[in-house]
Amino acid sequence: MTDAPVPDGAETLIERLGAVDARIAEVARANGRDPAEITRIVVTKFHPASLVRALRAAGVRDVGENRQQELSAKAQELDDLADLRWHFVGQAQTNKARAIRAVADGVHSLDRPRLADALDAAAGDPDAPALDVFLQINLTDDPARGGVHPDELLALAEHVTGCRTLRLRGVMAVAPLDEEPARAFARLARMSESVRSVDPSASAISAGMTGDFEEAIAAGATHLRIGSAITGPRPLRG
Ligand SMILES: *Cc1c(COP(=O)(O)O)cnc(C)c1O
């Protein structure tokens, strides 16, 4: 027994977290990688703030959200947890840039110059701490999917390096449904290399979700965005 109250379901939550982390470490080592170089972000979308609180109590610092309103509301509800790091992973409208920037430590879904400009302008003070950004690449043939077309990737990377308050960390992608994740992530790794020709420090790769994080680790992912394997199934969107 512990003194702190354990929220309902937290035991299984913590068991799932432990199991996923153990698997990440195992797969990293099997691929000759140091598990310490991998950041595991828990995507908590649709789950209540109380779940984020339970995760923080279990040692989680990096959490992800895909909608600005939900991000803002949860961050406000949890503003006593000063050391949480919020990652925005969803499609972003430019008119939400200010609200996103007010809370997020990283934006994984930067896919066009106008959004870069909006996030940059949202800093207010040009000497504000830089915002970490990842260029989301569309690995599908469907332009309606989020992400920059691979042909426009380097121009976007160059644009972002000119944004004073943004720090280009690397690339991000979601594996297409109709392609082997390993193959898609191999393409992503090559695109990551070309982005490094623009900015050698932009070496991060945000890839890997519940269904494909093992393939992502094998392909060099540095940031995993894992939701349901840890949180359990998402409640239906209200
Ligand atoms: C929801 C989401 C995830 C996590 O998905 P799971 O399959 O539940 O792990 C990762 N990345 C993005 C962009 C998401 O929207």
PDBQT file of the ligand as one rigid body, heavy atoms in Angstrom, charges set to zero:
ROOT
HETATM    1  C1  LIG A 301      -3.271   9.369 -31.743  1.00  0.00    +0.000 C 
HETATM    2  C2  LIG A 301      -1.916   9.583 -32.307  1.00  0.00    +0.000 A 
HETATM    3  C3  LIG A 301      -0.837   8.780 -31.926  1.00  0.00    +0.000 A 
HETATM    4  C4  LIG A 301      -0.958   7.603 -30.985  1.00  0.00    +0.000 C 
HETATM    5  O1  LIG A 301      -1.759   6.587 -31.557  1.00  0.00    +0.000 OA
HETATM    6  P1  LIG A 301      -1.859   5.109 -30.948  1.00  0.00    +0.000 P 
HETATM    7  O2  LIG A 301      -2.116   4.252 -32.129  1.00  0.00    +0.000 OA
HETATM    8  O3  LIG A 301      -2.975   5.132 -29.969  1.00  0.00    +0.000 OA
HETATM    9  O4  LIG A 301      -0.567   4.797 -30.298  1.00  0.00    +0.000 OA
HETATM   10  C5  LIG A 301       0.404   9.082 -32.473  1.00  0.00    +0.000 A 
HETATM   11  N1  LIG A 301       0.574  10.092 -33.345  1.00  0.00    +0.000 NA
HETATM   12  C6  LIG A 301      -0.443  10.881 -33.724  1.00  0.00    +0.000 A 
HETATM   13  C7  LIG A 301      -0.169  11.973 -34.701  1.00  0.00    +0.000 C 
HETATM   14  C8  LIG A 301      -1.719  10.657 -33.228  1.00  0.00    +0.000 A 
HETATM   15  O5  LIG A 301      -2.720  11.443 -33.627  1.00  0.00    +0.000 OA
ENDROOT
TORSDOF 0
